[in-house]
Amino acid sequence: MYKPKEYFVHCLLLVLTVLATTLAGGEWLYGKSILGKDERALDWEYFIKSMQFSIPFIGILFVHEMGHLLTSIRHKVKSSLPYFIPGWLGFLGAPSIGTFGAIIQMKSFVNSRRKFFDIGVAGPLAGFIVAFAVLWYGFTHLPEADYIYQIHPEYLDPDFKGHAEEEGYINLRLGYNFLFFLMEKGLADPERMPNMYEVIHFPFLFAGYLALFFTALNLLPIGQLDGGHVIFGLFPKQHQLISLVFFTAFVFYAGLGIINPYQDISQLLIRIPLYIGFLYILYRKVRLTNDTKWTIILLIAALQYGLNFIFPTLEGYSGWLLFAFLLGRVMGIEHPEVSGTREMNQGRKVIAWLAILIFLLCFTPQPFIFE
């Protein structure tokens, strides 16, 4: 089915991605890098330890993509092998998780709502099961409470007041989602459970958390994302409207606080036109009249401005704006049409609502808070 060259390329990308995520894991887990010096250098011992992060993390992504691929093969839809995208940025001194994810490419035309649904939902469901198992293991096998002092011995110093004053030091706090919170409260020993600043030092928890993050992204009910396929399967006649509404809500939340009436007037004179221009870029490819696009854009900006007038400290998560850009300009927020809108059978409906539940459990409004 696939040529030897294809197997070689895809396997090479997989190996490079495992290598990249292992390097990234060394930085997050232990503060060690191959570019470091003395005690901060990533040696072979810590490289092997860092694979406790990279293997579960890439393993979850692999299972997710294989769910798509095997279902494509089952439905005789020609697809590529998974493309893993390595993305270690340590050589730039920038934080990264070692990968930009993985994708498969459907190479044949799909004119079936059932096939779109089955292929779309298979990946997140398969990956979620493995992510749940990894988190279960992570929460039930936490190291002793003094483990954190092996990574941060400075915490033992009674005069230590934190890294906030250190030049170039970045604190990362992970935000909660429902599933992570419920599993922590139900499974973890409170005496051993790290706070959300320290989860990055616990390989199985961090790998599982990132897997939930990617699962939620894929299950957003927008366009041609896996969640878009789910909504297309459930609501074939209303899916375009649902996608537009969710995309608009996503953008609205992401941009909260960008323009705030309590900002300096000179800032607002720059921010407002730039922000409105950015919103127009997001909606430019949407199949609406120009008047409707501008109405949505100006309503978003006006409502955000008004909310911040009433609640000055109200903020969304501006990090989502990049993903909104990818959705609006690259992937698109509309699902390809197929012939026929026959209702799905009961089993697929149950799976669809299960996928929506998984999305609600996994979505993190503010996943990565850098301080």
Secondary structure as GFF3:
##gff-version 3
##sequence-region A 1 371
A	DSSP	alpha_helix	4	30	.	.	.	ID=ss1
A	DSSP	three_ten_helix	38	40	.	.	.	ID=ss2
A	DSSP	alpha_helix	44	74	.	.	.	ID=ss3
A	DSSP	beta_strand	83	87	.	.	.	ID=ss4
A	DSSP	three_ten_helix	90	92	.	.	.	ID=ss5
A	DSSP	beta_strand	98	103	.	.	.	ID=ss6
A	DSSP	alpha_helix	113	140	.	.	.	ID=ss7
A	DSSP	three_ten_helix	145	147	.	.	.	ID=ss8
A	DSSP	alpha_helix	148	151	.	.	.	ID=ss9
A	DSSP	three_ten_helix	153	156	.	.	.	ID=ss10
A	DSSP	beta_strand	172	174	.	.	.	ID=ss11
A	DSSP	alpha_helix	178	187	.	.	.	ID=ss12
A	DSSP	three_ten_helix	199	201	.	.	.	ID=ss13
A	DSSP	alpha_helix	203	218	.	.	.	ID=ss14
A	DSSP	alpha_helix	226	234	.	.	.	ID=ss15
A	DSSP	alpha_helix	239	255	.	.	.	ID=ss16
A	DSSP	alpha_helix	265	283	.	.	.	ID=ss17
A	DSSP	alpha_helix	290	310	.	.	.	ID=ss18
A	DSSP	alpha_helix	320	325	.	.	.	ID=ss19
A	DSSP	pi_helix	326	331	.	.	.	ID=ss20
A	DSSP	alpha_helix	346	362	.	.	.	ID=ss21
A	DSSP	beta_strand	368	370	.	.	.	ID=ss22
###
